[in-house]
Amino acid sequence: MSRIQAQAAKLWQTLNAPETFSTYKSVFAVTWNILRELFLLLWLSLMWVPVLADRSISLGRSTRTWINSQKEGGGDRSAAEMGKAVQSALKQGFVSTVSQAKRQLGIPVVLPVESAPTTPENGVAQSKEPAEIS
């Protein structure tokens, strides 16, 4: 019986030691931070589902409209023009999706500017720099 009492006293001393409380306090703090960051990551990932669904529905509709216009137009456009139109639509959708993701994550968004230089009244060509939106 004395051996049980000695072991119980030893356990009680370990539980009441100041380092036990500080150790458990730091463990719970780190665990809480990990869980909070995990839930934030899951939330942001879940928010991508409607964005991607909206983009794919929009792309499907624009593709259907384009196909219908090609059927009705009878092939007035060349293959190069059609390729440029598809490339432009895909690029616009990609830029829009990336911009929205950056806004949600708090990253500054830089809008693409045309690559063609502008010519002011004095005839000297100047290139445009990307404009930053915060």
N, C-alpha and C positions, 0 to 999 in steps of 0.2 A: 504494500500500500504506500509506503514511503517513496518508492521509486516512481509511482504514478503521480504523487504530489510534487516530487522534484521536477518531473517532466512538465507538469502543468505550470509550475512556477517559471520554468525556463521559457515556455511558450508565451506566457503572460508578459515577461520581461521583453521578449522579442517584439511582441505586438505593441507594447507601450514605449518602445525606443523612439527617440526623435527622428532618427534616420529612416525608420519604417514609414512614418507619415510623409516625410518629404519625398521618399522614393515613390510611394503610391500616388502622391499628388502629381509628380512629374509624368508618371505613366498615364494617368487619366488625361492630363493636358495634351500630351502627344497623341494619344488615341483619339481624343476629340478633334484635334486639328486634322488628323488623317481622315476621319469620317466626314468632316465638313468639306474638305477638298474633294473627296471621292463623290459626295453627293452633288457638289457643284459641277464636277466633270460629267456626271451622269445627266444632270439637268441640261447642261449645254449640248450634250450629245442628243438628248431627247428633243431639244428645240430645233435641231437640224432636220429632223424628219419632216415637219411641215414645210420647211424652206425647200428641201429637195423635192418634195411632192409637188409643191407649187411650180417649181422650175420645170419639172418633167412634164406636168400638165400643160404649161405654157409652151414648152418646146414641141409637144405633140400637136397642140392646136395650130401653132405657126407652121409646122411641117405639113399638116393636113391642108391648111389654107394654100400653102405653096404648091402642093401637089395638085390641088383642084385648079389653081390658076394656070398651072402648066398644061393640064388637060383642056381647059377652056381656051387658052391662048394659042394652042396649036403649034408650039415650038418656035415662037418669034424670037426667043432669046437664045444666045449662044451658050455653049457649055461653060465657057469662061465666066460669063455673067452669072450663071446659076451657081457656079462654084464660089464666086465672090459673095453672092447673097447668102449662101449657107454659112460661109466662113464668118461673115459679119454677124449673122444671127447667133452663132455659137460663141463668138467672142463677146458679144454684148451680154449674153446670159452668164458666161463665166465671170466677167468683170462685175456684174451686178451681184452674183452670189458671193464672190470674195469680198466685195465691199460691205455687204450686209453682215458677213461673218466677222469682219474686222470691227465694225461698229459694235456688235454684240460683245466682243472681247475687249473693247476699249483701245484698239490700235488705231492710230491716225490713218485716215483713208486718203490716198493720193489718186486723184482722177487722171486718167490718161488724156493727153492732149494730142491733137493731130501732129504728125511728124513733119508736115510740110511747113517750111519757114514762111513767115509773113513778111510782106514788103511794105514799109511805110511810104509816106510821100517823098522822102529823100532818096528812095530807090535802093537803100541798103537792106539786105535781108537780115532778119533777126529770127532766132529760134525761140520757141516758147518753152518755158520750164513747166514741169507739172505743178498744178495748184494743189496745196494741201488743205484738207478740210478736217476740222477737229470736231 
